[in-house]
Structure formats: structure tokens, C-alpha cells
Amino acid sequence: MPQDRIEHQQVHFMQSALGGPNTYMGKTPPMAHRHMSTSEELLQLRQELLVASFDEASTHPALREKWLALDAVFKKNIVYASPADCIPRLSMEGALNHPNPNSSRLTK
């Protein structure tokens, strides 16, 4: 999926989840992420980047807290212990496995 489409869907999803107009037309988090192997480590890195973005944008503390609380709710639907726990989109396709870019495995 093209990056701009992913960003568009994420904006509309969070807009709706945070109480704005419901213009999101995508899948629910469990359905959208069930084929992706997202580790606890990678989700933590994402949260660190999100918090840094909030800081850079001077996000209002109430919005920041609400967003992070929603993220915590969705966590159980997107973090898997291993790629074997994922459900492939197609029978011939495995799980998408996105290693943490800060992982020492990638620097060897």
C-alpha cells in the first residue's frame, strides 16, 4: 500500500477515534494488522517517535493524553509474540515482519 494512502487512513482513523467526524473507511485495527508481525519493541519505538512529534508540534496535553490512551487500547490488537501468530492476507503469503530499525541485528 502506498505510504500516502497509509497516512491518509491513519489521519481519518484517529480523527474519528478522537471524536471528530467519522470519515474513516478502512478496516478495524485487528483486521488491518493481523498479517503484520509488530513486536513490543517496534511499538515502543513508534510511541517514542509519536511523543517526539507531539513535542515538536506543541500538542495540547489533553489531546496528547487521549491519543496515547487510545494507542494503549489498540496495542492488544496489533502486537504479536511472533510472525507465526499472524494471519496471512493470502494463503501463499507469510506475515509481514518489520524488524526494529534500531535493532542490533541490522547493524552487523
C-alpha positions, 0 to 999 in steps of 0.5 A: 500500500502506498505510504500516502494512502497509509497516512491518509487512513491513519489521519481519518482513523484517529480523527474519528477515534478522537471524536471528530467526524467519522470519515474513516473507511478502512478496516478495524485495527485487528483486521488491518494488522493481523498479517503484520508481525509488530513486536513490543519493541517496534511499538515502543519505538513508534510511541517514542517517535509519536511523543517526539512529534507531539513535542515538536508540534506543541500538542495540547496535553489533553489531546496528547493524553487521549491519543496515547490512551487510545494507542494503549487500547489498540496495542492488544490488537496489533502486537504479536509474540511472533510472525507465526501468530499472524494471519496471512492476507493470502494463503501463499503469503507469510506475515509481514515482519518489520524488524526494529530499525534500531535493532542490533541485528541490522547493524552487523 
